[in-house]
Amino acid sequence: MRGKAYVIMAVGVMGLFVGVVYSIVASTNNMINEQTRLLNARVHGEISDQEYLQRKREVEHTYRSSVADSLERIESKFLDVVGLLPEVEDELNETNETNMTVANYSSDLEMVSGNLSEGIERLRRESIS
């Protein structure tokens, strides 16, 4: 049973890591493409300096919002993984195979989730300003 608990936590954490990296890479790629188009338009005289700066701010705002949304979706999945831990704890307690307390891991994961929420909120505030 101890192995199951570790597998559940490892798969959850790895899935979250892959999700975070994929979302941020995709958002960054989109932002770079948009910035490149804007810069090309500016170099070729298709848009003015002021229009370039305005559009650049909009692209950056969209990028921050996109990253915040991606992290928010990932956070909800993270909370789903945290929700599985009490079930694992019940199984471990029933079999008495280990002294490991899954509750400690659950509280640690909830703390990390809180940190993730704070980061998402900070990104949202930055994208508004």
matplotlib code that plots the C-alpha trace (Angstrom):
import matplotlib.pyplot as plt

x = [0.0, 2.9, 4.0, 0.5, 0.6, 4.0, 2.9, -0.2, 1.8, 4.6, 2.2, 0.3, 3.3, 4.9, 1.6, 1.4, 5.0, 4.5, 1.2, 2.9, 5.8, 3.6, 1.2, 3.9, 5.9, 2.8, 1.9, 5.4, 5.6, 2.4, 3.7, 7.0, 5.1, 2.9, 5.9, 7.7, 4.8, 4.5, 8.2, 8.1, 5.1, 7.0, 10.2, 8.3, 6.4, 3.0, 2.3, 3.5, 5.6, 2.6, 0.5, 3.4, 3.7, 0.0, -0.2, 2.9, 1.2, -1.9, 0.2, 2.0, -1.3, -2.7, 0.4, 0.2, -3.6, -3.0, -0.3, -2.5, -5.4, -3.2, -1.9, -5.4, -6.5, -3.4, -4.1, -7.5, -6.0, -3.5, -6.3, -7.9, -4.7, -4.7, -8.3, -7.2, -4.8, -7.4, -8.6, -5.1, -4.7, -7.8, -6.4, -3.1, -4.7, -6.9, -3.9, -1.5, 1.4, 3.1, 3.5, 3.5, 1.0, -0.5, -2.2, 1.2, 1.7, -1.8, -1.1, 2.2, 0.4, -2.3, 0.4, 2.0, -1.4, -1.8, 1.5, 0.4, -2.8, -0.8, 1.3, -1.7, -3.3, 0.0, 0.1, -3.5, -2.8, 0.3, -1.8, -4.3, -1.8]
y = [0.0, 2.3, 1.9, 2.9, 6.1, 7.0, 6.1, 8.3, 11.2, 10.8, 10.5, 13.5, 15.6, 14.6, 15.2, 18.6, 19.4, 18.3, 20.3, 23.5, 23.2, 22.5, 25.4, 27.9, 26.8, 27.1, 30.5, 31.7, 30.5, 32.3, 35.5, 35.3, 34.8, 37.8, 40.0, 39.0, 39.9, 43.3, 44.0, 43.1, 45.4, 48.2, 47.7, 47.7, 50.9, 49.3, 50.5, 53.6, 53.6, 54.3, 51.6, 49.2, 50.0, 49.6, 46.3, 45.1, 45.8, 43.9, 40.9, 40.9, 41.2, 38.3, 36.3, 36.9, 36.1, 32.9, 31.7, 32.5, 30.6, 27.6, 27.6, 27.9, 24.8, 22.9, 24.0, 22.4, 19.1, 19.4, 19.8, 16.6, 14.7, 16.1, 14.9, 11.3, 11.3, 10.7, 7.6, 6.3, 7.2, 5.1, 2.1, 2.5, 2.8, -0.3, -2.5, -1.2, -1.7, 1.6, 4.4, 6.9, 9.6, 10.6, 13.5, 15.2, 14.8, 16.2, 19.3, 19.8, 19.5, 21.9, 24.4, 24.1, 24.6, 27.8, 29.0, 28.2, 30.2, 33.2, 33.0, 32.9, 35.8, 37.8, 37.1, 38.2, 41.5, 42.1, 41.4, 44.0, 46.7]
z = [0.0, 0.7, -2.9, -4.1, -2.1, -3.6, -7.1, -6.8, -5.5, -8.1, -11.0, -9.8, -9.4, -12.7, -14.5, -13.0, -13.9, -17.5, -17.7, -16.3, -18.7, -21.7, -21.0, -20.4, -23.4, -25.6, -24.2, -24.6, -28.2, -29.0, -27.4, -29.3, -32.6, -31.9, -30.9, -34.0, -36.3, -34.5, -34.8, -38.5, -39.1, -37.2, -39.2, -42.5, -41.5, -41.4, -37.9, -35.9, -32.8, -30.6, -32.2, -31.8, -28.1, -27.5, -29.3, -27.5, -24.2, -25.3, -26.3, -22.9, -21.1, -23.1, -22.4, -18.6, -18.6, -20.6, -18.2, -15.2, -16.7, -17.5, -13.9, -12.6, -14.5, -13.4, -9.8, -10.0, -11.1, -8.3, -5.8, -7.3, -6.6, -3.0, -2.7, -3.5, -0.5, 2.2, 0.3, 0.3, 4.0, 4.8, 2.9, 4.7, 8.1, 7.4, 6.6, 9.2, 6.8, 7.5, 10.0, 7.2, 7.7, 4.4, 6.2, 6.5, 2.7, 2.1, 4.2, 2.4, -0.9, 0.2, 1.2, -2.2, -3.8, -1.7, -3.1, -6.6, -6.0, -4.8, -7.9, -10.2, -8.4, -8.7, -12.5, -12.8, -10.9, -13.2, -16.3, -15.2, -14.6]

ax = plt.figure().add_subplot(projection="3d")
ax.plot(x, y, z, "-o")
ax.set_aspect("equal")
plt.show()
